[in-house]
Amino acid sequence: MFFIIGLGLGEAEDITVKGLEIVKKAERVYLEVYTSILTVGDPFGATTHTDLVLRAREAGITCKIIHNASILNAVGCCGLQLYSFGETVSIPYWSESWQPDSFYDKIAGNRRRGLHTLCLLDIRVKEPTLESLTKKRKEYQPPRFMSVSEAAGQLLEIISRRHRDHKEFAYTGTTLCVGVARVGSDTQQILACTLQEMKDADLGPPLHSLIIAGHLHPLEVEYLTQFSESKEKLLQIAKTS
């Protein structure tokens, strides 16, 4: 039997009782750390784990999944209703030679329908250095975890480029965004502000996620005010985003 066990949101202690009992009895335990710091969340929150299940089944190995909380549902902690979210996107780190922005069109589609967009932010763990690739030796870059500030900066750069092309914007610098950090932990932080203000925000250590708001229900606005500089300011942003 091959078990894939979700660890939950914040720390290793967030594992379910059922999951912990299986770990204690297991012959071997592997900790997958490629997709996150501790493989936090739910097993099917990453395609890596879907691939593992398919490979196991091809090998005739029975699989069992032990679910847990994920950012995909825990993001509701900011007060935005889960049924008002559209397609989730991933924002990757850019390099000098590789700056993809295909996720922009998905954000645009969500916004046209009045839906919120959850942006999952890139992490780089065990990324080989260029030197190690050329010399065939194992050397890795320091781990990197994208912040809401970095993500906002890339999103603003995208609309700056599209402005030069005279294209319609999916969002602007004044669009309401919500940054969440370390959801489920004792140091959880949430900030509601404009995309431009998010570029200068510091929510501390990882992991971060960014939400681009769509159409807001009055209850969502009311809940978000506790994470804004003031209720008046949030109301003004909500009106103009």
Buried (B, 14 or more C-beta within 10 A) or exposed (E): EBBBBBBBBBBEEBBBEEBBEBBEEEEEEEEBEEBBBBBBBBBBBBEEBEEBBEEBEEEEEEBEBBBBBBBBBBBBBBBBEEEBBBEBBEBBBBEEEEEEBEBBEBBBBBBEEEBBBBBBBBBBBEEEBEEBEEEEEEEEEEEBBBBBBBBBBBBBBBBEEBEEEEEEBBBBBEBBBBBBBBBBBEEBBBBBBBBBBBBEBEBEEBBBBBBBBBEBEEEBBBBBBEBBEEEEBBBBBBEEB
